[in-house]
Amino acid sequence: MEQQAALLSKARVIEITSLSATTIWRMMKKGEFPKSVRASMGRVAWHKSDIDKWLSERS
């Protein structure tokens, strides 16, 4: 059985990174932040592994 990757909501990503939503979108546009995925209609999320990797690279 295939295991689904953990997804983080926008609110959780903001909490974890201490970045504003606007900053996250700007950084994504520049390729400086992991891309979001569509979780459902009108809702985006990020793969937890991508955010963990991004955070470790900034430390």
N, CA, C and O atoms as a CHARMM CRD file, in Angstrom:
* protein
*
  236
    1    1 MET  N      0.83500  -1.18300   0.00000 PROA 1      0.00000
    2    1 MET  CA     0.00000   0.00000   0.00000 PROA 1      0.00000
    3    1 MET  C      0.87800   1.24300   0.00000 PROA 1      0.00000
    4    1 MET  O      1.81300   1.34800   0.79400 PROA 1      0.00000
    5    2 GLU  N      0.58000   2.17800  -0.88400 PROA 2      0.00000
    6    2 GLU  CA     1.37600   3.39400  -1.02700 PROA 2      0.00000
    7    2 GLU  C      0.99400   4.40500   0.05100 PROA 2      0.00000
    8    2 GLU  O     -0.18600   4.65600   0.29400 PROA 2      0.00000
    9    3 GLN  N      2.01000   4.98200   0.69200 PROA 3      0.00000
   10    3 GLN  CA     1.76500   5.97000   1.74300 PROA 3      0.00000
   11    3 GLN  C      1.72600   7.36200   1.13300 PROA 3      0.00000
   12    3 GLN  O      2.57200   7.70800   0.30900 PROA 3      0.00000
   13    4 GLN  N      0.73100   8.16900   1.54400 PROA 4      0.00000
   14    4 GLN  CA     0.60300   9.52800   1.03200 PROA 4      0.00000
   15    4 GLN  C      1.58600  10.44600   1.74100 PROA 4      0.00000
   16    4 GLN  O      1.83900  10.29600   2.93600 PROA 4      0.00000
   17    5 ALA  N      2.13600  11.39500   0.99600 PROA 5      0.00000
   18    5 ALA  CA     3.04300  12.38100   1.57400 PROA 5      0.00000
   19    5 ALA  C      2.25000  13.33600   2.45900 PROA 5      0.00000
   20    5 ALA  O      1.12700  13.71500   2.12900 PROA 5      0.00000
   21    6 ALA  N      2.84400  13.72000   3.58300 PROA 6      0.00000
   22    6 ALA  CA     2.18500  14.65900   4.49400 PROA 6      0.00000
   23    6 ALA  C      2.14700  16.04100   3.86000 PROA 6      0.00000
   24    6 ALA  O      3.13400  16.49800   3.28300 PROA 6      0.00000
   25    7 LEU  N      1.00600  16.70000   3.97200 PROA 7      0.00000
   26    7 LEU  CA     0.84300  18.03800   3.43400 PROA 7      0.00000
   27    7 LEU  C      0.64400  19.02700   4.57700 PROA 7      0.00000
   28    7 LEU  O      0.01500  18.71500   5.58800 PROA 7      0.00000
   29    8 LEU  N      1.19400  20.22300   4.39500 PROA 8      0.00000
   30    8 LEU  CA     1.04900  21.29300   5.37300 PROA 8      0.00000
   31    8 LEU  C      0.18200  22.39700   4.78300 PROA 8      0.00000
   32    8 LEU  O      0.36000  22.78900   3.63000 PROA 8      0.00000
   33    9 SER  N     -0.74200  22.88600   5.56800 PROA 9      0.00000
   34    9 SER  CA    -1.60700  23.97600   5.11900 PROA 9      0.00000
   35    9 SER  C     -0.81600  25.28200   5.05700 PROA 9      0.00000
   36    9 SER  O      0.28400  25.38600   5.60000 PROA 9      0.00000
   37   10 LYS  N     -1.39500  26.26700   4.38900 PROA 10     0.00000
   38   10 LYS  CA    -0.75700  27.58000   4.30600 PROA 10     0.00000
   39   10 LYS  C     -0.54300  28.15900   5.70100 PROA 10     0.00000
   40   10 LYS  O      0.51900  28.71000   5.99100 PROA 10     0.00000
   41   11 ALA  N     -1.54500  28.03400   6.56100 PROA 11     0.00000
   42   11 ALA  CA    -1.42700  28.56500   7.92800 PROA 11     0.00000
   43   11 ALA  C     -0.28500  27.89500   8.67800 PROA 11     0.00000
   44   11 ALA  O      0.45200  28.55600   9.40900 PROA 11     0.00000
   45   12 ARG  N     -0.13800  26.59100   8.50200 PROA 12     0.00000
   46   12 ARG  CA     0.93300  25.85600   9.19900 PROA 12     0.00000
   47   12 ARG  C      2.30000  26.25900   8.64800 PROA 12     0.00000
   48   12 ARG  O      3.25200  26.39500   9.41600 PROA 12     0.00000
   49   13 VAL  N      2.41400  26.45000   7.33800 PROA 13     0.00000
   50   13 VAL  CA     3.68500  26.86900   6.73300 PROA 13     0.00000
   51   13 VAL  C      4.06800  28.25900   7.22900 PROA 13     0.00000
   52   13 VAL  O      5.23500  28.51400   7.52600 PROA 13     0.00000
   53   14 ILE  N      3.09800  29.15100   7.31800 PROA 14     0.00000
   54   14 ILE  CA     3.35800  30.49400   7.84600 PROA 14     0.00000
   55   14 ILE  C      3.85500  30.39500   9.28200 PROA 14     0.00000
   56   14 ILE  O      4.80500  31.07800   9.66400 PROA 14     0.00000
   57   15 GLU  N      3.21500  29.54700  10.07400 PROA 15     0.00000
   58   15 GLU  CA     3.61000  29.36100  11.47600 PROA 15     0.00000
   59   15 GLU  C      5.02600  28.79500  11.59500 PROA 15     0.00000
   60   15 GLU  O      5.82300  29.27800  12.39900 PROA 15     0.00000
   61   16 ILE  N      5.33300  27.78900  10.80800 PROA 16     0.00000
   62   16 ILE  CA     6.64300  27.11900  10.87300 PROA 16     0.00000
   63   16 ILE  C      7.76800  28.03800  10.40300 PROA 16     0.00000
   64   16 ILE  O      8.83400  28.08100  11.01600 PROA 16     0.00000
   65   17 THR  N      7.52900  28.77500   9.31100 PROA 17     0.00000
   66   17 THR  CA     8.59400  29.57200   8.69700 PROA 17     0.00000
   67   17 THR  C      8.67800  30.99600   9.23200 PROA 17     0.00000
   68   17 THR  O      9.69700  31.66300   9.05100 PROA 17     0.00000
   69   18 SER  N      7.64200  31.46100   9.87500 PROA 18     0.00000
   70   18 SER  CA     7.54100  32.86000  10.34100 PROA 18     0.00000
   71   18 SER  C      7.54800  33.85300   9.17900 PROA 18     0.00000
   72   18 SER  O      7.91200  35.01500   9.35600 PROA 18     0.00000
   73   19 LEU  N      7.14800  33.40000   8.00100 PROA 19     0.00000
   74   19 LEU  CA     7.04000  34.26800   6.83300 PROA 19     0.00000
   75   19 LEU  C      5.58200  34.60200   6.60000 PROA 19     0.00000
   76   19 LEU  O      4.69800  33.81300   6.93400 PROA 19     0.00000
   77   20 SER  N      5.32600  35.76700   6.02900 PROA 20     0.00000
   78   20 SER  CA     3.95100  36.11800   5.68000 PROA 20     0.00000
   79   20 SER  C      3.55800  35.39400   4.39500 PROA 20     0.00000
   80   20 SER  O      4.41500  34.91700   3.65000 PROA 20     0.00000
   81   21 ALA  N      2.26100  35.31900   4.14900 PROA 21     0.00000
   82   21 ALA  CA     1.77400  34.68500   2.92600 PROA 21     0.00000
   83   21 ALA  C      2.32700  35.39400   1.69300 PROA 21     0.00000
   84   21 ALA  O      2.71300  34.74900   0.71900 PROA 21     0.00000
   85   22 THR  N      2.36300  36.72300   1.74100 PROA 22     0.00000
   86   22 THR  CA     2.88400  37.50400   0.61000 PROA 22     0.00000
   87   22 THR  C      4.34500  37.17900   0.34700 PROA 22     0.00000
   88   22 THR  O      4.74300  37.01000  -0.80600 PROA 22     0.00000
   89   23 THR  N      5.15300  37.08700   1.40500 PROA 23     0.00000
   90   23 THR  CA     6.57500  36.76200   1.25600 PROA 23     0.00000
   91   23 THR  C      6.74000  35.36800   0.66400 PROA 23     0.00000
   92   23 THR  O      7.58900  35.15300  -0.20100 PROA 23     0.00000
   93   24 ILE  N      5.93700  34.43000   1.12500 PROA 24     0.00000
   94   24 ILE  CA     6.00300  33.06400   0.59200 PROA 24     0.00000
   95   24 ILE  C      5.70700  33.07100  -0.90300 PROA 24     0.00000
   96   24 ILE  O      6.43500  32.44800  -1.67600 PROA 24     0.00000
   97   25 TRP  N      4.64900  33.76600  -1.32300 PROA 25     0.00000
   98   25 TRP  CA     4.29800  33.80500  -2.74900 PROA 25     0.00000
   99   25 TRP  C      5.41000  34.46300  -3.57600 PROA 25     0.00000
  100   25 TRP  O      5.74100  33.99400  -4.66500 PROA 25     0.00000
  101   26 ARG  N      5.97800  35.54700  -3.05300 PROA 26     0.00000
  102   26 ARG  CA     7.06700  36.21600  -3.77800 PROA 26     0.00000
  103   26 ARG  C      8.27300  35.29200  -3.91600 PROA 26     0.00000
  104   26 ARG  O      8.88000  35.20800  -4.98400 PROA 26     0.00000
  105   27 MET  N      8.61500  34.60400  -2.83600 PROA 27     0.00000
  106   27 MET  CA     9.76500  33.69300  -2.87100 PROA 27     0.00000
  107   27 MET  C      9.50300  32.51300  -3.80300 PROA 27     0.00000
  108   27 MET  O     10.41500  32.06100  -4.49600 PROA 27     0.00000
  109   28 MET  N      8.27500  32.01100  -3.82700 PROA 28     0.00000
  110   28 MET  CA     7.93100  30.92300  -4.74900 PROA 28     0.00000
  111   28 MET  C      8.11100  31.38100  -6.19100 PROA 28     0.00000
  112   28 MET  O      8.64600  30.65200  -7.02600 PROA 28     0.00000
  113   29 LYS  N      7.66500  32.58200  -6.46600 PROA 29     0.00000
  114   29 LYS  CA     7.75500  33.13100  -7.82500 PROA 29     0.00000
  115   29 LYS  C      9.21100  33.23300  -8.28700 PROA 29     0.00000
  116   29 LYS  O      9.51700  33.01900  -9.46000 PROA 29     0.00000
  117   30 LYS  N     10.11000  33.56600  -7.34200 PROA 30     0.00000
  118   30 LYS  CA    11.54400  33.67700  -7.64700 PROA 30     0.00000
  119   30 LYS  C     12.26200  32.32900  -7.61100 PROA 30     0.00000
  120   30 LYS  O     13.43900  32.25100  -7.96200 PROA 30     0.00000
  121   31 GLY  N     11.57200  31.26900  -7.19200 PROA 31     0.00000
  122   31 GLY  CA    12.19300  29.95700  -7.08000 PROA 31     0.00000
  123   31 GLY  C     12.99400  29.79200  -5.79600 PROA 31     0.00000
  124   31 GLY  O     13.86100  28.92200  -5.71200 PROA 31     0.00000
  125   32 GLU  N     12.71000  30.61900  -4.79900 PROA 32     0.00000
  126   32 GLU  CA    13.44900  30.58600  -3.53900 PROA 32     0.00000
  127   32 GLU  C     12.69600  29.85800  -2.42500 PROA 32     0.00000
  128   32 GLU  O     13.17900  29.78500  -1.29500 PROA 32     0.00000
  129   33 PHE  N     11.52700  29.32500  -2.73600 PROA 33     0.00000
  130   33 PHE  CA    10.70700  28.62500  -1.75500 PROA 33     0.00000
  131   33 PHE  C     10.02900  27.46000  -2.46800 PROA 33     0.00000
  132   33 PHE  O      9.71400  27.57200  -3.65200 PROA 33     0.00000
  133   34 PRO  N      9.79800  26.34700  -1.77900 PROA 34     0.00000
  134   34 PRO  CA     9.14900  25.19500  -2.43100 PROA 34     0.00000
  135   34 PRO  C      7.79300  25.56300  -3.02700 PROA 34     0.00000
  136   34 PRO  O      7.06000  26.38800  -2.48200 PROA 34     0.00000
  137   35 LYS  N      7.48300  24.94400  -4.14100 PROA 35     0.00000
  138   35 LYS  CA     6.20700  25.16800  -4.81300 PROA 35     0.00000
  139   35 LYS  C      5.08300  24.50500  -4.02800 PROA 35     0.00000
  140   35 LYS  O      5.26200  23.45100  -3.41800 PROA 35     0.00000
  141   36 SER  N      3.93100  25.14500  -4.06000 PROA 36     0.00000
  142   36 SER  CA     2.75200  24.57000  -3.41400 PROA 36     0.00000
  143   36 SER  C      2.09700  23.56900  -4.36900 PROA 36     0.00000
  144   36 SER  O      2.37700  23.54200  -5.56700 PROA 36     0.00000
  145   37 VAL  N      1.22300  22.75400  -3.79700 PROA 37     0.00000
  146   37 VAL  CA     0.41900  21.81700  -4.58400 PROA 37     0.00000
  147   37 VAL  C     -1.03900  22.10000  -4.28900 PROA 37     0.00000
  148   37 VAL  O     -1.37400  22.58300  -3.20800 PROA 37     0.00000
  149   38 ARG  N     -1.89900  21.80500  -5.23300 PROA 38     0.00000
  150   38 ARG  CA    -3.33400  22.02300  -5.03000 PROA 38     0.00000
  151   38 ARG  C     -3.87900  20.86400  -4.20100 PROA 38     0.00000
  152   38 ARG  O     -3.85200  19.71100  -4.63200 PROA 38     0.00000
  153   39 ALA  N     -4.37100  21.18300  -3.01000 PROA 39     0.00000
  154   39 ALA  CA    -4.92300  20.16500  -2.11900 PROA 39     0.00000
  155   39 ALA  C     -6.39700  19.90900  -2.44600 PROA 39     0.00000
  156   39 ALA  O     -6.88000  18.78300  -2.32700 PROA 39     0.00000
  157   40 SER  N     -7.09500  20.95100  -2.85300 PROA 40     0.00000
  158   40 SER  CA    -8.48900  20.85200  -3.28000 PROA 40     0.00000
  159   40 SER  C     -8.84500  22.17900  -3.94900 PROA 40     0.00000
  160   40 SER  O     -7.99900  23.06300  -4.08300 PROA 40     0.00000
  161   41 MET  N    -10.08100  22.30800  -4.35900 PROA 41     0.00000
  162   41 MET  CA   -10.50100  23.56700  -4.98600 PROA 41     0.00000
  163   41 MET  C    -10.29200  24.72200  -4.00800 PROA 41     0.00000
  164   41 MET  O    -10.85500  24.72200  -2.91300 PROA 41     0.00000
  165   42 GLY  N     -9.49200  25.69600  -4.40200 PROA 42     0.00000
  166   42 GLY  CA    -9.28000  26.87000  -3.56900 PROA 42     0.00000
  167   42 GLY  C     -8.37100  26.66300  -2.37900 PROA 42     0.00000
  168   42 GLY  O     -8.29100  27.53300  -1.51200 PROA 42     0.00000
  169   43 ARG  N     -7.68200  25.53500  -2.31100 PROA 43     0.00000
  170   43 ARG  CA    -6.80400  25.26800  -1.16600 PROA 43     0.00000
  171   43 ARG  C     -5.46200  24.74400  -1.67600 PROA 43     0.00000
  172   43 ARG  O     -5.40000  23.80500  -2.47000 PROA 43     0.00000
  173   44 VAL  N     -4.39200  25.37800  -1.19500 PROA 44     0.00000
  174   44 VAL  CA    -3.05500  24.91300  -1.54200 PROA 44     0.00000
  175   44 VAL  C     -2.36900  24.40300  -0.27900 PROA 44     0.00000
  176   44 VAL  O     -2.74400  24.75000   0.84100 PROA 44     0.00000
  177   45 ALA  N     -1.36800  23.58000  -0.49200 PROA 45     0.00000
  178   45 ALA  CA    -0.59900  23.02200   0.61600 PROA 45     0.00000
  179   45 ALA  C      0.81500  22.76900   0.12000 PROA 45     0.00000
  180   45 ALA  O      1.09600  22.88900  -1.07300 PROA 45     0.00000
  181   46 TRP  N      1.69200  22.42300   1.03300 PROA 46     0.00000
  182   46 TRP  CA     3.07700  22.11700   0.70000 PROA 46     0.00000
  183   46 TRP  C      3.42100  20.75000   1.24600 PROA 46     0.00000
  184   46 TRP  O      2.91600  20.34200   2.29200 PROA 46     0.00000
  185   47 HSD  N      4.28200  20.04600   0.53600 PROA 47     0.00000
  186   47 HSD  CA     4.78000  18.76400   1.03900 PROA 47     0.00000
  187   47 HSD  C      5.66000  19.05400   2.25100 PROA 47     0.00000
  188   47 HSD  O      6.55300  19.89900   2.19200 PROA 47     0.00000
  189   48 LYS  N      5.40400  18.35700   3.33500 PROA 48     0.00000
  190   48 LYS  CA     6.16500  18.55400   4.57000 PROA 48     0.00000
  191   48 LYS  C      7.65400  18.33600   4.32400 PROA 48     0.00000
  192   48 LYS  O      8.48500  19.06100   4.87000 PROA 48     0.00000
  193   49 SER  N      7.99300  17.35400   3.51700 PROA 49     0.00000
  194   49 SER  CA     9.40300  17.06300   3.23700 PROA 49     0.00000
  195   49 SER  C     10.08200  18.23800   2.53800 PROA 49     0.00000
  196   49 SER  O     11.25200  18.51700   2.80000 PROA 49     0.00000
  197   50 ASP  N      9.36300  18.93100   1.65100 PROA 50     0.00000
  198   50 ASP  CA     9.93100  20.10300   0.96200 PROA 50     0.00000
  199   50 ASP  C     10.19800  21.24400   1.94100 PROA 50     0.00000
  200   50 ASP  O     11.22900  21.91200   1.85800 PROA 50     0.00000
  201   51 ILE  N      9.27200  21.46400   2.86300 PROA 51     0.00000
  202   51 ILE  CA     9.44000  22.53700   3.84600 PROA 51     0.00000
  203   51 ILE  C     10.57300  22.18600   4.81500 PROA 51     0.00000
  204   51 ILE  O     11.38700  23.04200   5.15900 PROA 51     0.00000
  205   52 ASP  N     10.62100  20.92400   5.25100 PROA 52     0.00000
  206   52 ASP  CA    11.70700  20.48900   6.14600 PROA 52     0.00000
  207   52 ASP  C     13.06700  20.68400   5.49200 PROA 52     0.00000
  208   52 ASP  O     14.01100  21.14600   6.13300 PROA 52     0.00000
  209   53 LYS  N     13.16300  20.32700   4.20800 PROA 53     0.00000
  210   53 LYS  CA    14.41900  20.48100   3.47200 PROA 53     0.00000
  211   53 LYS  C     14.78800  21.95400   3.34700 PROA 53     0.00000
  212   53 LYS  O     15.94200  22.32300   3.56400 PROA 53     0.00000
  213   54 TRP  N     13.82600  22.79100   3.00300 PROA 54     0.00000
  214   54 TRP  CA    14.06300  24.22700   2.87000 PROA 54     0.00000
  215   54 TRP  C     14.55800  24.82000   4.18800 PROA 54     0.00000
  216   54 TRP  O     15.49900  25.61300   4.20400 PROA 54     0.00000
  217   55 LEU  N     13.92300  24.43300   5.28200 PROA 55     0.00000
  218   55 LEU  CA    14.33000  24.93300   6.59800 PROA 55     0.00000
  219   55 LEU  C     15.74500  24.48400   6.94700 PROA 55     0.00000
  220   55 LEU  O     16.52600  25.27800   7.47100 PROA 55     0.00000
  221   56 SER  N     16.08700  23.23800   6.67000 PROA 56     0.00000
  222   56 SER  CA    17.43000  22.73500   7.00500 PROA 56     0.00000
  223   56 SER  C     18.50900  23.41600   6.17300 PROA 56     0.00000
  224   56 SER  O     19.62800  23.61100   6.64800 PROA 56     0.00000
  225   57 GLU  N     18.18100  23.78000   4.93400 PROA 57     0.00000
  226   57 GLU  CA    19.14100  24.47300   4.07500 PROA 57     0.00000
  227   57 GLU  C     19.39500  25.90300   4.53400 PROA 57     0.00000
  228   57 GLU  O     20.44500  26.47000   4.23200 PROA 57     0.00000
  229   58 ARG  N     18.45700  26.48700   5.25100 PROA 58     0.00000
  230   58 ARG  CA    18.60000  27.86000   5.72900 PROA 58     0.00000
  231   58 ARG  C     19.27300  27.93400   7.07600 PROA 58     0.00000
  232   58 ARG  O     19.63500  29.02500   7.51600 PROA 58     0.00000
  233   59 SER  N     19.45300  26.82600   7.73800 PROA 59     0.00000
  234   59 SER  CA    20.08000  26.81600   9.07800 PROA 59     0.00000
  235   59 SER  C     21.58400  26.85800   8.98700 PROA 59     0.00000
  236   59 SER  O     22.26500  26.85500  10.01300 PROA 59     0.00000
